[in-house]
Amino acid sequence: MKDKMMFIDPHVHMTSRTTDDYEAMAKAGIVALIEPSFWLGQPRTKVGSFQDYYSSLVGWEPFRASQFGIQHYCTIGLNSKEANNEALAEQVIELLPLYVHKENVVAIGEIGYDDQTAAEDKYFRIQLELAKELDMVVQVHTPHRDKKAGTIRSMEVCLEHGLDPKRVIIDHNNEETVEEVLNRGFIAAFTIYPNTKMGNERMVEVVKKYGSTDIIVDSSADWGVSDPLAVPKTASLMLKNGIAEEHVKKTCYQNALDAFGKNGKMKESDWMNAKGIDQTELYNNNSVLRGQNPKIEKTDKIH
Ligand SMILES: [Zn+2]
């Protein structure tokens, strides 16, 4: 069997996705993913909702991923949109230290600006300080409106707080922002959305123009119109368009591992030496099965 390419999707909100997605992702070669803490569409009104959400990102969801042979990591943070509820934001900030040390937490994120309000700025800075104190990598969400100014501002604030640009992943880039991000020495991630924004044909052109250093592809798939297979699909389009396999590997696997592997929690041996799928396993007495026959696939390094 020809060696199948391995992929990492370093930005995908699996809580909002189905087991079919997990199956399809594993089949397409995704071996590991990172689930950033984000907004759930419905604004939360109680700190307990955040607490249960974070607990799920370090508990139930990694278990669910493991049932389909995928390694699950996450980033913990207060998203920019909900930073605007200041009374709640204060309580959420107090919670973060309880989660950032959990075994699958690889960064503080996704944090940054949405509407670029004073409250967003305040909580972005507080979390940058937390990252600095704990020597953690930061995953930055850049605004969809007023993107270029918001992206530049995000980087300036990171520098102002003394963060090393190589430990900051600036996400949701496009052709307008990529040069500024790379020139300042930050890592540039690109979210491939179907139909709109950054499509995968445009991503091919970005890699042709800027190369593969410090560039990362992700799906940001969530509860909206999005595609959890965006990374493998973009990779195959790159190969079809003559981009060398080494560049595809860097942008769709290695750079994400290098960027998010810095605290030692995410490492290649996690999936190379994985014990395989065992759906007879339970998490708090709960399984992903509803009376179906469990699938058991002991792997010995098929990759
Ligand atoms: Zn996101």
Residues whose N, C-alpha, C, O or C-beta is under 5 A from the ligand:
A	BS01	ZN	F38 S220
